[in-house]
Amino acid sequence: MLPKDEPRLDEESILTAVRQLNLRGTFLSVDGQFRGGQCSVYKLSFLPQGDTQDRKSIAVRVPLHMTDRDGIVSALRTEWQTLSKLKQQDFRWSPEPLGFSLTFDNPIKHPFLVLSWGEGSQARWDDYHPPRLLRDKFLEELATIQTRLIECSMEDGKTTWQGFFERIIRNKRSRVINGMLPGLSEKDCDEQQARLCEVLSIEGQADYNNRSFAVDHGDLKPENVIVDEHYNIKCIIDWGFADTVPLPRAAALPRFLWGKSLSPTAQQDKRSYLASIRAQRCSQATLRQFQLEGNLDFRAIFLESLFSKNVHMMLARNGWQID
């Protein structure tokens, strides 16, 4: 983005931009800024209409690090549609969508979303904190939330699983041929294509023509979870990568549990997560299969390689094996 196109993110511009959306309430101040890898989030305080004392908070989400204007608008529109869909399904762990501006013609000169504020704090997560009792409780809740997200958003897709993923591979192959993805070869794409059907099978049972799609958060990890002081999960944040995808992708292990080279603590985390999945009641047999059966790590990382150049390169260089 050129300097003259940089967003105006001073307090007055942000407040003016939000006020122009005619949301029901009086916006008072910007109380904080939180910068993530893909966006800046501003915490605003406001008084709901008809309330003179009960100050509340909202989040203004402004995407960063994207230079394609159409891409910015498209990404925010997808995020808004996803959050609106989840609200309709009474999925209580996502922010409520309150308003948006999908144009650069506003006081901050940049598209943005207005969402409800998740009260609590970002989950702190490493090999030493929280202790195992709280870890297992958190992982059980997260497993329940992932399953609930899939169940409440399940729909018949416009194409099959195979058709969806093959289109991605074809588009990637064309970009490789045109020199737009240095580091990847046509052979890498062909090898990926050759392994797709196997990845979409469970114990040799092919389901390529299945059309079950569901919402995938895209980056489900502790850093994107808001908890209370007892590590109860209050909200899942950062839905910028969320999309409606084939069930095998939506049902994959959260990425912080991927791989075979995990620390002993993380290995126990994975076992706890999968034990929580097994303990759930689930009427959807196919969902259960992709959550628990087959090579979970390879399937998750392979499907990620369809979307990530770096993961594709890593798998190709490792002979389509994972460490």
Secondary structure, DSSP 8 states (H G I E B T S, - for coil): --GGG----SHHHHHHHHHTTT-SEEEEEEEEEEE-SSEEEEEEEEEETT-SS--EEEEEEEE-S---HHHHHHHHHHHHHHHHHHHHTT-TTS--EEEEE-SS-STTSS-EEEEE---SEE---SSSSS-HHHHHHHHHHHHHHHHHHHHHH-EE-SS-HHHHHHHHHHHHHHHHHTT-STT--HHHHHHHHHHHHHHTEETTEE-TT--EEEEE-S--SGGGEEE-TT--EEEE---TT-EEEEHHHHTS--GGG-SS---HHHHHHHHHHHHHHHHS--S-HHHHHHHHSS-HHHHHHHHHHTT-HHHHHHHHHTTS---
